[in-house]
Amino acid sequence: MSQAHPLPGLNGLRALACLSVVVYHLNQHRSIADLAQWNWDLYQFVAMWPVNVSLFFMLSAIMGSLPFWRSILREMPRPRAKNILVNRFFRIAPAYYVALVTTFLLALSLYGYNDGVLLRFAAGATFLSWTHPFTFFPVDINGPLWYISYDMMGALLVIGTMSILVRVRKAFIPLVFLIIGGVLTALHFWFTSLPFPVLGGIVGEWFPSYNPFIFGLHFLLGMIVAGVLIWREKNHSPHSRWYDMLFILVGFGLLSFLWHIRGAGDFDYSWFHSAHRFPLATIPIAFLLLLAPGTKYMGKWLDNHVFHTIARLSYSVYLWHSIVIVLMIQFVFDGQHNLLMPEWLVLVWVTFVGAFSMAWLSYTYIEIPVSNWWRIHSERKRNENMG
């Protein structure tokens, strides 16, 4: 693995996960009346694709833990946890806040004010929407924003865990993972036992099983993957066709598993009544992330120009695509959610064009300028301290 491109293939996997999320949300607006069996099977299969949330969690953990692993395994300078946390905030928060405020104002204009919307907005703005079923969705018309608070909690877990690992003997690293994994599992059972009110709709199904403690196990697995990747980087492990073969086999196995369980409930085929088929789907996804950088061909294919562009815009696509869908349903299809194929294909086309256009604007005029500003500010401050 070269230092310039230490993790080939991961951007491609990020791109595929981004596309799968958009298609999953579009799939919910297909009419299921009188579908042929193959079409119904396909509809149910796509409904299994939220397992890719695990991929996003693990990618966040991998990227957040790499500097620490390079310090542990390659004796590079120890990173400052505060700097990594602040960098993560400035990577996630600016575009998220713009999407949050925009959606909040749009929801007010469409549906008017109702009790609790300010509380939900405040919870989303402080990344605390995971604490109560009422605040689970920070705004009414951009459901995917639920994910952001969990991702920020995961970032805190990664930084805290890796700050411990970088200070202990290498022999104790597996023990630290076991202890933290056990604590997270115990907190999951404690959290799900609390007497939260039961709300209607999808929140009533997801909460409190969706919590940062059980999702923390996904982040732990991502940290472990990152450690193995840096160990391979340290030992200059060559790219191998065997990794290509294993990657294809694992990918085929994961898709076969999802096809086999199509139509299953949200928490079926999982441990601890947790989401996204943990660990039955989570472990194969972790192996894909582990294998891709070592492949001879798949990593290069996944790093093609189109996937690279999609990966670069993936975060903003996630933030904005649901707004495009909601506006189309509201104003073009008169609130009709179960669309026949011709109408649904129009929705698909407009959503992809609209979401990627908004994502490009967000990336170009929010993410990049803020990132550059923070980088220049950090460098100037560091130079002043050195001077």
N, C-alpha and C positions, 0 to 999 in steps of 0.2 A: 504493500500500500504506500503510495507516495504521500508526502506531507501536504502537497497541494490539493490532492483529491483523496483524503483519507477514508472516505466512506462512500464509494461509488454505489449507485443503485438506490440509496435511501431517498433521494429527491424523487425518483420515479415512483417509489412506493407511496410517498406523500401525495404525489399527483393522482395516482390511482385511488387513494383513499378519499381525496377531495372530490373527484368525479363520482365516486360511489355514494357519498353523502348527498350530493345534489340529485342524483338519480333516485335515491331512496325517498327523498322528500317529494319529488315529482311523482313517483310511483303511487303515493298515497292519494293522488287526485285522478287516478284512472278509474273508469267505470268497470266494475267487476260483474256486471249483469251479462249473463249468457256467454261467458268466456269459454273458448275451447279448452280442453284439459291442459294442453301444453302451455296455453296462455295463462291459465290459472296457476299452474306450477311455477311459471316464470314470475308471476306477480308475488307469490309467496316466497320464492327464492330471494328476490330483491329485498323483501321485508326483513331478511336475515342480515343485511349488510351493515347495520349499526355496529357490528363487531369491530369495524374499522376505527371506532372511537379508541379501542385499545391501542391501535397502531399510532394514533395521534398522541396518546398519553406516553407511550414508550419512546416515540421520537423526541418528545419534550425532555424526557428523562435522559435519553442518550446525549442530546446536545448540551443539556445542563451539567452533566457529570463528566464529560470528556476532559475538561481542564483539570479536574481533580484526579482522574485516573492517570493522566499524563504526569502529574506530580508524584503519584504513588508508584507507578510502574516504570516511568522513564526519567524520574528524578528531575523533572522540569520545575520551575518556580511554583510555589504553592499559590493558587489563586485566592483572591480575597472574596469571601462569601458575600460581603456587602456589595461589592462591585457587580458580581454576577446577578444578585437579586435585583439591583437597580437597573442593570442592563435588561433583564427579563421584563421588568415593569415597563420600561420605555419601548420594548419590542411589542408588548401585548396591549398596553393600556390606551395609547393615543387613538388608534383606529377603532378599538372597542368602544371608547367613550363617544366618539363621533357617531358610530352606529347606534349606540344605546340612546343618546340624546335625540338623534334623528327619528328613531323608531318610537321613542316616548312621545315626541311632539306629533308624529304622524298618527299614533294611536289616539291621542287626545282629540285631534281634529276629526277622526273617523267615528269614534265611539263616545267622546265626551269624557268628563272627569267622573271617577267613581272612587269610593273609599278604598284607601290602601295603595293606590297607584304610586304615590310618593314614597311610601315605605318600601315597596318593591323596587322602585328605581334606586333608592338609596342603598338597599342591600346589594343590588347589582353593581353599583358604582364602587362599593367598598369590598367587592368580591366575597360577600357573605350571604349570597342568595341560597346557598346550600344548607343554611341553618334551620329553615322552617319551610313546611310545604306551601305556605301562602306566598313566600318570596322566591320559590323555586324558579319560576319564570319571571325575570326582571321586568319584562314588558309583554304586552298582549300579542303582538303580531310578529315577533321575531323569536320563535321558540328556541332555535339553536344557541341563543346566547346563554342558556343554562350552563353550557360547557365551560365558559370562561372562568367562572369562580372555582370550579374543580381543577382546572389547569393551573391556576395560580396557587391553590393549596398544594398541588403536586410539586410545583416549583419550590415552595418552602420545604417540602419533605425532601426533595432531592438535595437542596443546599444543606439542610440540617444533617442528613445522613452522610453525605460526602464530606462535610466538615468534621464529622467524627472519624470516618474511615481514614482521612488523610493524617490523622493524629495517632492512630493505633498501629500496633505491629500488624504486618500483613497476615500473620497466622490467625489473628483475631477477626479478620474481615468477615469470614462466613458466619461467625457467632453473632456479630453485630447485625447482619442481615436477618438471621433467625430471630433475634430478640425484637427487632423493629417489626418484622413481619408478624410475630406473635402479638405484639402490642396493637398493631393496626387491626388484626382480626378480632381481638378482644374489644377494641373500641367500636368496631362495626356492630358486634352483637349488643353492646351497651346502647349505642345510638339507636338501633332498630327496636330496642325495648322501651324507649321513652314514649310517654303518652301523647304523641302528636295528634292533632285533629286530622281526621280523614276527609280529604277533599274529593270532589268528583273529578271525572276526566282522567287524563293521563297522569296528572300529579298524584292522584290517589293510587295509581298502580306503581309508579316509580319511587315515590318517597315513602319511607326513609331508606329504602334499599339502595338508592343512589346516594352515596355519601362519600366524602373524601377519604375515609379510612379504608373502605374496600377498594376504591380506585387507587389508593396508595400502593396496593400490591402490584398493580400494573406498572406503576412508576418504579417500584423496587426491581421488577423483572427487567425494565428498560435499563436501569443502572447496571445490573449484572451483565446484560448484553454489551453495554459500553465498555465494561471492564475487560471482557473477552476480546472485543475489537482492538482495544489498545494493547493488550497482551500480544495479539497477532501483529499489530503494527510494530511493536518493540522487536519482535523476532523476525521481522521482514518476511512474513509468510507469503509465499507466492500465490498468485491467482490460479485456480485449478478448475478443470472441467468437472471434477467430482462435486465441487460446490454448485456448479450449474445443474447437475443432475439432481442433487439433493434439493436445491431450491425448487425445481420443477415438481419433484415428487411431493414436497411439503405443500406447495401451493395447490397442486391438484388434490391432495388429501384434504386440505382445508375447505376448498370449494365443494368437494364431494360430501364432506360432513354437513356443510350448510344446506346443500341440496337435499340431503337425506332428512334433515330435521325441519325442512320448510313447513311453515304452519305452526311451529311450536310457539308456546307462550314466551313472554319476555324473559322469564326466569327459569325456564326449563333448560336442562342440560348444563347446569351450573352448580358450583359449590356455594354454600353459605347464603343461598337465596340472593345471589349477586347478579349484576347485569352483564350483558355482552358475552355470555357463555364462558365465564371465567371458571377454570383455566383451560377448558377444552379447546376453545378457539384462541385464547390468549397465548398459550405456549407455542402453537404453530406460527402465529404471527411473529412472536419473538424470534423463532428460528429463521423466518424469512429475513428479518432485520439483521440477524447474525450472519446469515449465509451470503446475502447480496453483495457486500463489499469484497468478498473473497472469490466471487465468480469470475470466470474468464470472459464470458459473453453477456450474461444476463444483466450485469451491472452496467455495461456499456449501452446495452439496448434500453434499459430503463432510464439512462441519463440522456436520452435523445432530446433534441432542442424543444420539441413540443411539450414533453413532460417537464422539462426544466422550467419552461415558462409557466406552466400550470402550477408547479410546485412553488414558484416564487410568488404567485398570486393566491395561493391556496387559502391562506389565513383570511385575506379580505373577501375571497369568494364565500368562505364559510360565514362571514359576518353579514353579507349582503344578499345572498341568493334567496333567502326566505322572504325578504321584503318584496322582491320582484314577483315571487309566486303569489303572495297575499294580494298585492295590488292587481295582478292580472285576474285572479279569482274574483276580487271585489268589483272591479270596474269593467272588465271585458266579458266575463262569464256570469255576471249578475249573481255572484255568491254560490254558483253551482260548483260543488267539489268533485262530483263523479262525472268526469268528462269522457265523452266518446272519443275514439281514436283520432279522428281529424282535429278535433278541438284540443285534445291532449298534446298532439304533436306541435300545434301552434304554441301551447304553453311551454313545451320543452325548448323550442327554438328561441322564443323570447327570453326565457329564463337564462339560458346559457349566454346569449348575446348580452342581455342586460346585466347579469351577475358579473361576467368577466369585464364588461365595460366599467361598471362601478368599482370592481376590484382594482382595475388598472388605475383609475383615478385615486382610489384610496392609497394604493401602494406608492404611486408617483408623488402625490401631494400631501400625504400624511405620514406613512411609514418611513419612507426614505428621508424626507427633510428632518423629521424628528430624530431618526437614528443618526443622521449626519451631525445634527446639532449636538446631540448628547456625546457622540464620539469626540468632536472637536472640544467641547467643554471639558470632558474627562481628561483629554490629552493636555489641555492648557493647565488644568488644575494639577495634574501630575508633574508637569514641567516646573510649575511654580513651587511645588513642595520639594522637588529635587534641587531647585536653585536656592 
